[in-house]
């Protein structure tokens, strides 16, 4: 071989690996141990941002990942391949991420399996999935956590003396945690546990060398589309989510089974900014768990379109222990609360932590908006006692009379009743609280909340439908139907009439063939502004999406026969 040909082949051999490194690769993790924890340190492998770590179908012990580093544009994917993967760990958390960032752990590797991973963390105190030790930008989806010695999914780095980088004073923030489309059940602790709960804005239960240290903040935490069932403690617990806390479209049943006081809620939210909507919370086998607890949250709290059935204690319990950070107040609307053990909503704004001169003061100047809520048959009977509280406080309860009087102006068109039989609901005995027919007093009798951006109901039906907003979590899609020898009688249309994909979406979406007669398509921002509008859209080749910031949007479709629907859609960069 002549020198020129040798040089050519040498360059070719050197160039091919370099080219390969520039494009995402798939790596088969065929070395996982079926008996003991496998520890994977990224420094020992030539993995790049955008690569996929493929776990072959089978049964293994747990896995701990160190220092996986993707990018926002090219996260590292960890997924099942060739079938379902079982991870059964007897000594540690089943899956753990330490010092990892921009990683997606997904069980969507096979089309025929909704949950590609089944996880069991058998040891008491162990997590199904643990996101810790300065990790951030982690997505966990399509995972079944079938057993956990403590939390199903945990995400936080506790403040400890040996890791000052994780203290709040260091500036570290855990960001962009997405937990969605998971099936979490049979946990001894919480179903989802995000954020250190030993700290607030003003207080902390940790100290080092006499210095009080605080848990780090979090930003952009989304918990959605999860099934959560049979949890020993809270089904969902979030704390210190400074901005961008989203909890929606979760189905929560049988929670707080250990009956541990203050840790037995469907949701427990503390110190942060949260939007909570379209969640179904039902005590259907055990009457143990309480409703939604909100402690010292800051600006932006909104709780709407939620169904709470037979929660013990209050349906929604709000105690704002710290001074409010702005004057906009809180927004509680379009919820259906059925047979709470105590009151439908309880509100206490007494300051118990903060500057000494404010301790004990009421914050009655801050609005509490209570609009279009339906509360049925609360357990409290204050009218039988000897206090200032009466029948009204069985539904909306306040810590003191001055607070009740101060927020009375902000209560609009709520229905409070012990007579569900008068509401014309679908089937109360089966926990179906949708409107049965057009005779319901809930129909078209609510306050218009379009300016608040509420354009859909718990079933993703469009709001409003007809001449006004309906009261409660469900909007009746009423269309007139006339049969032979009968008078006109409205009925409720509840079936979804379209399907779209993908979700999340990037460049375009596709709509199912059921959308015949489609008249208009709109993409609406969370604040109600219209980001995109298409008249008579042609759906055959997909509909291109405009360049918009990533996040939650609402897709509204209207048909020529008067039907309309709204669905949530996530846009990715």
C-alpha positions in Angstrom: 0.0 0.0 0.0 1.4 3.4 -1.0 1.8 6.2 1.7 -1.0 8.2 0.3 -3.5 5.3 0.7 -2.2 4.6 4.2 -2.9 8.3 5.1 -6.4 8.0 3.6 -7.4 5.0 5.6 -5.8 6.4 8.8 -7.9 9.6 8.4 -11.0 7.6 7.7 -10.5 5.4 10.8 -10.0 8.6 12.9 -12.9 10.5 11.4 -15.7 7.9 11.7 -15.7 7.8 15.5 -15.6 11.6 15.6 -18.6 11.8 13.3 -20.4 9.2 15.4 -20.0 11.2 18.5 -21.7 14.2 17.0 -25.0 12.4 16.6 -27.1 10.7 19.3 -26.3 7.1 19.9 -28.1 4.2 21.6 -26.3 2.2 24.3 -27.6 -1.1 25.5 -27.2 -1.5 29.3 -26.8 -5.3 29.2 -24.6 -5.5 32.3 -27.3 -4.7 35.0 -27.2 -7.0 38.0 -30.3 -9.0 38.8 -29.3 -9.4 42.5 -27.7 -6.2 43.8 -27.7 -2.5 43.1 -25.8 -1.4 39.9 -23.9 1.8 40.2 -23.3 3.7 37.0 -20.9 6.6 36.9 -21.0 8.6 33.7 -17.2 9.3 33.8 -16.7 5.6 33.0 -18.6 5.7 29.8 -18.3 7.6 26.5 -21.9 8.9 26.6 -22.9 12.2 25.1 -25.9 14.6 25.4 -28.8 13.2 23.3 -27.8 9.6 23.7 -30.3 6.9 24.7 -29.5 4.4 27.5 -31.5 1.3 26.6 -32.5 -1.2 29.4 -33.4 -4.6 27.9 -36.6 -6.3 29.0 -36.0 -8.3 32.1 -35.8 -8.2 35.9 -33.0 -6.4 37.7 -32.1 -4.9 41.1 -31.9 -1.2 41.5 -29.8 1.4 39.5 -28.0 4.5 40.8 -26.8 7.0 38.2 -24.0 9.6 38.9 -23.2 12.7 36.8 -25.3 12.1 33.7 -25.3 15.4 31.9 -27.5 16.1 28.9 -28.5 19.5 27.6 -31.8 21.3 27.3 -31.8 20.6 23.6 -30.5 17.1 23.9 -31.3 15.3 27.2 -30.1 11.9 27.9 -32.8 9.3 27.6 -33.1 6.2 29.8 -35.8 3.9 28.5 -37.0 0.3 28.3 -36.3 -1.7 25.2 -37.8 -4.9 23.9 -40.5 -5.1 26.5 -41.3 -4.4 30.2 -38.5 -3.9 32.7 -38.8 -4.8 36.4 -36.6 -3.2 39.0 -36.8 -4.8 42.4 -34.5 -3.4 45.0 -34.3 -4.7 48.6 -31.7 -2.4 50.2 -31.8 1.0 48.5 -34.0 3.3 46.4 -34.8 1.4 43.2 -33.7 4.2 40.8 -31.6 7.2 42.0 -30.1 10.2 40.2 -27.2 12.0 41.8 -25.6 15.1 40.3 -27.6 14.5 37.1 -29.1 17.1 34.8 -31.2 17.1 31.7 -32.3 13.4 31.9 -35.5 11.8 30.9 -36.3 8.5 32.5 -39.2 7.1 30.5 -41.1 3.8 30.2 -42.4 4.7 26.8 -39.9 2.6 24.9 -42.5 0.1 23.6 -45.8 1.0 22.1 -47.6 -2.0 23.6 -46.8 -1.1 27.2 -48.2 2.1 28.9 -45.7 1.7 31.8 -42.5 0.2 30.5 -40.9 0.0 34.0 -42.3 -1.6 37.1 -40.5 -0.5 40.2 -40.4 -2.0 43.7 -38.3 -0.5 46.5 -38.8 -3.0 49.3 -36.8 -1.5 52.2 -38.5 0.8 54.6 -37.5 4.4 54.0 -36.5 3.7 50.3 -37.9 5.6 47.3 -39.1 4.2 44.1 -37.3 7.0 42.2 -35.0 9.4 44.0 -33.8 12.7 42.4 -31.2 14.1 44.8 -27.7 15.4 45.4 -27.8 18.6 43.3 -29.7 17.0 40.4 -32.0 19.2 38.3 -33.9 19.1 35.0 -35.2 15.6 35.3 -38.3 14.1 33.7 -39.9 10.9 34.9 -42.8 9.4 32.9 -44.7 6.2 32.1 -43.3 4.4 35.2 -45.3 2.1 37.4 -44.2 2.3 41.0 -45.8 -0.7 42.5 -44.3 -0.6 46.0 -42.1 1.8 47.9 -40.7 1.8 51.5 -41.3 5.5 51.6 -42.0 7.9 48.6 -42.9 6.7 45.2 -41.0 9.6 43.6 -38.8 12.0 45.6 -37.0 15.2 44.3 -35.0 17.3 46.7 -31.5 17.8 48.2 -31.8 18.2 52.0 -29.6 20.9 53.6 -26.9 19.2 55.5 -23.7 20.5 57.0 -21.5 18.5 54.6 -23.0 19.9 51.5 -23.2 23.7 51.8 -23.7 24.0 48.0 -27.3 22.8 48.5 -28.2 25.4 51.1 -30.5 28.1 50.0 -27.9 30.7 50.7 -25.6 29.2 48.0 -28.1 30.1 45.3 -28.7 26.5 44.2 -32.2 26.0 42.7 -33.6 22.6 41.5 -35.4 23.4 38.2 -37.6 21.8 35.6 -38.8 18.6 37.3 -41.6 16.9 35.3 -43.4 13.9 36.8 -46.2 12.7 34.5 -48.1 9.7 33.2 -47.0 7.5 36.1 -48.9 4.9 38.1 -47.9 5.2 41.7 -49.4 2.9 44.4 -48.8 1.1 47.6 -46.3 3.5 49.1 -45.6 3.7 52.9 -45.0 7.4 52.6 -45.9 10.0 50.0 -46.8 9.2 46.4 -44.9 12.2 45.1 -42.6 14.2 47.5 -40.9 17.3 46.1 -38.9 19.9 48.1 -37.5 19.9 51.6 -40.4 20.3 54.1 -38.3 21.4 57.1 -38.0 25.0 55.9 -40.2 27.9 55.1 -39.3 31.5 54.1 -38.8 32.4 57.8 -38.0 29.2 59.7 -36.0 26.0 59.4 -35.3 22.9 61.5 -31.7 22.6 60.4 -28.5 24.3 61.7 -24.8 24.0 61.3 -22.4 25.3 63.9 -25.2 27.5 65.3 -26.2 28.9 61.9 -29.7 28.1 60.7 -29.7 26.7 57.2 -32.6 26.5 54.8 -33.7 24.1 52.1 -33.1 25.2 48.5 -35.8 26.7 46.2 -37.3 24.9 43.2 -38.7 26.3 40.0 -40.9 24.9 37.3 -42.2 21.7 38.9 -45.0 19.9 37.0 -46.9 16.9 38.3 -49.6 15.8 35.9 -51.5 12.9 34.4 -50.6 10.5 37.2 -52.6 7.8 38.8 -51.9 7.7 42.6 -53.5 5.1 44.8 -53.0 3.6 48.3 -50.4 6.0 49.8 -49.6 5.8 53.4 -49.0 9.6 53.6 -49.9 12.5 51.3 -50.5 11.5 47.7 -48.7 14.7 46.5 -46.5 16.9 48.6 -44.7 19.9 47.2 -42.8 22.6 49.2 -40.5 25.5 48.3 -41.6 25.7 44.6 -40.8 29.4 44.2 -42.3 29.7 40.7 -44.1 27.5 38.3 -45.7 24.8 40.4 -48.3 23.0 38.3 -50.4 20.1 39.6 -53.1 19.0 37.2 -55.0 16.1 35.7 -54.0 13.6 38.4 -56.4 10.9 39.6 -55.9 10.3 43.4 -57.7 7.6 45.3 -57.2 6.1 48.8 -54.5 8.3 50.4 -53.3 9.1 53.8 -54.0 5.5 54.9 -51.5 5.7 57.9 -53.6 8.5 59.3 -50.5 10.4 60.4 -51.7 13.9 61.5 -50.7 16.7 59.1 -49.4 14.2 56.6 -52.6 12.5 55.4 -53.7 14.8 52.5 -54.4 14.2 48.9 -52.2 17.3 48.3 -50.0 19.2 50.7 -48.6 22.4 49.3 -46.3 24.8 51.1 -44.3 28.0 50.5 -44.5 28.7 46.8 -46.6 29.5 43.8 -49.0 26.8 42.6 -51.7 26.3 40.1 -53.9 23.2 40.9 -56.5 22.2 38.4 -58.5 19.3 36.9 -57.6 16.8 39.6 -59.9 14.0 40.8 -59.6 13.2 44.5 -61.9 10.4 45.8 -62.0 8.4 49.0 -63.7 5.4 47.5 -62.5 2.5 49.7 -61.2 4.1 53.0 -62.5 7.2 54.7 -59.1 8.3 56.0 -57.3 10.9 53.8 -58.0 14.6 53.9 -58.4 17.0 51.0 -56.0 19.8 49.8 -53.7 21.5 52.4 -52.2 24.8 51.5 -49.6 26.3 54.0 -48.1 29.8 53.5 -48.1 29.7 49.7 -47.1 32.9 48.0 -48.4 34.8 45.0 -50.3 33.1 42.2 -52.2 30.4 44.1 -55.1 29.1 42.0 -57.2 26.0 42.7 -59.9 25.3 40.1 -61.8 22.5 38.3 -61.1 19.9 41.0 -63.4 17.2 42.3 -63.0 16.2 45.9 -65.3 13.4 47.2 -65.6 12.5 50.8 -62.3 14.0 52.1 -61.8 13.8 55.8 -61.3 17.1 57.5 -61.8 20.1 55.2 -62.1 19.9 51.5 -59.5 22.7 51.0 -57.6 23.9 54.1 -55.7 27.2 53.7 -53.5 28.6 56.5 -51.3 31.6 55.4 -48.9 31.7 58.3 -46.4 34.1 56.8 -47.0 37.7 55.6 -48.4 37.8 52.1 -45.9 38.7 49.4 -48.4 40.7 47.3 -52.0 41.9 47.4 -53.6 39.9 44.6 -54.9 37.2 46.9 -55.9 33.6 46.1 -58.3 32.2 43.6 -60.5 29.2 44.4 -63.1 28.5 41.7 -65.1 25.9 39.8 -64.5 23.1 42.4 -66.9 20.4 43.4 -66.5 19.3 47.0 -68.7 16.5 48.2 -69.3 15.4 51.8 -66.1 16.8 53.4 -65.7 15.6 57.0 -65.7 19.2 58.2 -66.1 22.3 56.1 -65.8 22.7 52.3 -63.1 25.3 52.5 -61.4 26.6 55.7 -59.3 29.8 55.6 -57.0 31.1 58.3 -54.8 34.2 57.6 -53.3 34.7 61.0 -49.5 35.4 60.9 -47.6 32.9 63.0 -44.1 33.3 61.5 -42.3 36.4 60.3 -41.2 39.7 61.9 -42.0 39.7 65.6 -44.2 42.8 65.3 -46.6 41.0 62.9 -47.1 37.8 64.8 -50.8 37.3 65.6 -52.1 39.8 63.1 -54.9 39.0 60.6 -54.3 39.7 56.9 -57.9 40.5 56.1 -56.9 43.1 53.5 -55.9 40.3 51.1 -58.7 38.9 48.8 -59.8 35.3 48.8 -61.8 34.8 45.6 -64.4 32.0 46.0 -66.3 31.7 42.7 -68.5 29.1 41.1 -67.8 26.4 43.7 -70.2 23.6 44.5 -70.1 22.3 48.1 -72.4 19.4 49.0 -73.3 18.1 52.5 -70.4 19.2 54.7 -69.8 17.4 58.0 -69.7 20.5 60.2 -73.0 21.6 61.9 -71.9 24.9 63.5 -75.6 26.1 63.7 -76.1 23.5 66.4 -73.4 25.0 68.6 -73.0 28.2 70.6 -70.5 30.3 68.6 -70.6 33.1 66.0 -70.5 30.4 63.3 -73.7 29.3 61.6 -74.8 27.2 58.6 -72.8 29.3 56.1 -69.6 28.5 57.9 -70.2 24.8 57.4 -69.4 25.4 53.8 -66.8 28.3 53.9 -65.2 28.4 57.4 -63.0 31.2 58.7 -60.7 31.4 61.6 -62.4 34.6 62.8 -65.4 36.8 62.1 -63.4 39.7 60.7 -61.9 37.6 58.0 -65.3 36.2 57.0 -66.7 39.7 56.7 -63.6 41.1 54.9 -63.7 38.5 52.1 -67.5 38.3 51.7 -67.2 40.7 48.7 -65.0 38.2 46.8 -67.5 35.3 47.0 -69.5 35.0 43.8 -72.2 32.5 42.6 -71.3 29.5 44.8 -73.9 26.7 45.4 -73.9 25.4 48.9 -76.4 22.7 49.6 -77.3 19.5 51.6 -79.8 18.5 48.8 -77.8 17.0 46.0 -81.1 15.4 44.7 -82.2 18.9 43.6 -79.1 19.4 41.3 -79.9 16.9 38.5 -76.5 15.3 38.7 -75.7 12.2 36.6 -75.3 9.5 39.3 -74.3 10.6 42.8 -74.3 7.1 44.1 -71.4 6.3 41.7 -69.5 9.5 42.3 -70.6 10.9 38.9 -71.3 14.6 39.5 -71.7 15.7 35.9 -74.9 17.5 35.0 -77.6 15.1 34.0 -79.9 17.5 32.0 -80.8 21.1 31.3 -83.0 21.4 34.4 -80.0 21.6 36.8 -79.8 24.9 38.8 -76.0 24.8 38.2 -76.5 25.4 34.5 -75.5 28.8 33.1 -75.7 30.4 36.5 -72.1 31.1 37.3 -69.8 34.1 37.0 -67.9 34.6 33.7 -64.3 33.6 34.4 -63.0 33.9 30.8 -60.8 36.8 32.0 -59.2 34.4 34.4 -58.3 32.0 31.6 -60.7 29.2 32.7 -61.9 27.9 29.3 -62.4 24.2 30.1 -63.8 22.0 32.8 -62.6 18.9 34.6 -63.6 16.7 31.6 -61.8 19.0 29.1 -65.1 20.3 27.9 -65.2 23.9 26.7 -66.3 26.7 29.1 -68.7 28.4 28.8 -71.2 26.3 26.9 -74.5 28.1 26.4 -75.4 31.4 27.9 -73.0 31.3 30.9 -70.6 29.4 33.1 -71.9 26.3 35.0 -71.2 26.0 38.7 -68.8 23.3 39.9 -66.0 21.3 38.2 -68.1 20.2 35.3 -69.6 22.2 32.4 -72.7 20.7 30.8 -72.4 20.6 27.0 -76.1 21.1 26.4 -77.7 20.6 23.0 -81.5 20.4 22.3 -82.8 17.0 21.4 -86.5 16.4 20.3 -88.0 12.9 20.1 -91.4 11.9 18.7 -94.3 13.0 20.9 -92.0 14.7 23.4 -91.3 18.3 24.3 -87.8 19.8 23.8 -85.5 18.7 26.6 -81.8 19.6 26.8 -79.3 16.8 27.3 -75.7 16.8 28.2 -73.1 15.9 25.6 -70.0 14.5 27.4 -68.1 12.4 25.0 -64.8 13.7 23.5 -65.2 14.3 19.8 -61.6 14.7 18.8 -58.2 13.3 19.5 -54.9 15.0 18.8 -51.2 14.0 19.0 -48.4 14.3 19.9 -48.6 15.9 23.3 -46.2 17.4 24.2 -45.8 18.9 20.7 -43.1 20.8 18.9 -43.7 21.7 15.3 -47.1 20.4 14.4 -50.1 18.5 15.7 -52.4 15.9 14.1 -56.1 15.7 14.7 -58.3 12.6 14.4 -60.8 12.1 11.6 -63.6 12.6 14.0 -63.1 16.4 13.5 -65.4 16.5 10.4 -67.0 19.9 10.1 -64.2 21.6 12.0 -64.9 25.4 11.8 -62.1 26.9 13.9 -59.0 26.0 15.8 -57.4 28.3 18.4 -54.3 27.9 20.5 -54.7 29.9 23.8 -52.1 31.0 26.3 -52.7 30.4 30.0 -53.5 34.1 30.5 -56.3 33.9 27.9 -54.5 35.5 24.9 -55.0 33.8 21.6 -51.6 32.7 20.2 -52.9 31.1 17.0 -56.2 31.0 15.2 -57.1 28.9 12.1 -60.4 29.2 10.3 -61.6 25.9 8.6 -58.2 24.2 9.3 -57.1 21.4 7.0 -56.1 18.6 9.3 -55.0 16.0 6.7 -51.3 16.8 6.7 -51.1 18.1 10.3 -51.4 21.7 11.6 -48.1 23.6 11.9 -47.6 25.3 15.2 -46.1 28.8 15.6 -42.9 29.4 17.5 -43.9 29.9 21.1 -42.3 29.6 24.5 -42.5 26.1 25.9 -45.2 25.5 28.5 -48.9 24.8 29.0 -51.4 26.0 26.4 -55.1 25.2 25.6 -56.2 23.9 22.2 -59.8 24.9 21.4 -61.8 23.4 18.5 -65.2 24.5 17.3 -67.5 22.7 14.8 -70.1 23.9 12.4 -72.9 22.2 14.5 -72.1 24.3 17.5 -70.0 21.9 19.4 -66.7 23.0 21.0 -64.0 21.4 23.1 -60.8 22.6 24.9 -57.9 20.3 25.7 -54.6 21.0 27.4 -51.4 20.8 25.3 -47.7 21.2 26.3 -45.4 22.8 23.8 -41.7 21.9 23.8 -38.8 23.9 22.3 
